Amino acid sequence: MRGRIGHILTSVALVVFPALAESLMQHAGKIAPHRANPYAGNERAREAGQKLFDENCGSCHGEAGKGNGRAKTPPLTTRFVHDADPGALFWVLRNGSPSHSMPSFQHLPEAQRWQIITYLQSLGEEQK
Ligand code: HEC
């Protein structure tokens, strides 16, 4: 009986909170509209993005996005981030995590968010 109720609760949770069943990046990839990064391939934007990352993101995601050793905070040096549609990353920075474990960065000017995204998508490169 308990097992059955547990099963039902899990099914409900998967329907109500689809983000629990997949990574935030996968979730964003499904629902965020495509956006082009106005700074794609721009080295100065990448450098500005690195500084912004150190100030705003490094405390959780670790130096150069390598992770902080806690399973709940994903490293950002993955192919999921590298190959993501820029629109999906823009969505994550605008909305944060639905579980509120990551805050929204909507307060940063849009140009700064694109600089951060330029930096993020340069991270996985050496692993390819
Ligand atoms: C307070 C800690 C915290 C801060 C600060 C933070 N994040 Fe996060 N971030 C998280 C957590 C926790 C998750 C996982 C959330 C989830 O899966 O629901 C996450 C997930 C992500 C993801 C999705 C990764 C994936 O593979 O699913 C990206 C991209 C990301 N963060 C980028 C950033 C950027 C860029 C910044 C700075 C502008 C930032 N984060 C600041 C905690 C943080």
Boltz pocket constraint, residues with backbone or C-beta under 6 A from the ligand:
constraints:
  - pocket:
      binder: B
      contacts: [[A, 19], [A, 22], [A, 23], [A, 24], [A, 25], [A, 26], [A, 52], [A, 53], [A, 56], [A, 57], [A, 58], [A, 59], [A, 60], [A, 61], [A, 72], [A, 73], [A, 74], [A, 75], [A, 76], [A, 78], [A, 80], [A, 81], [A, 89], [A, 92], [A, 93], [A, 97], [A, 98], [A, 99], [A, 101], [A, 102], [A, 103], [A, 105], [A, 116], [A, 120]]
      max_distance: 6.0
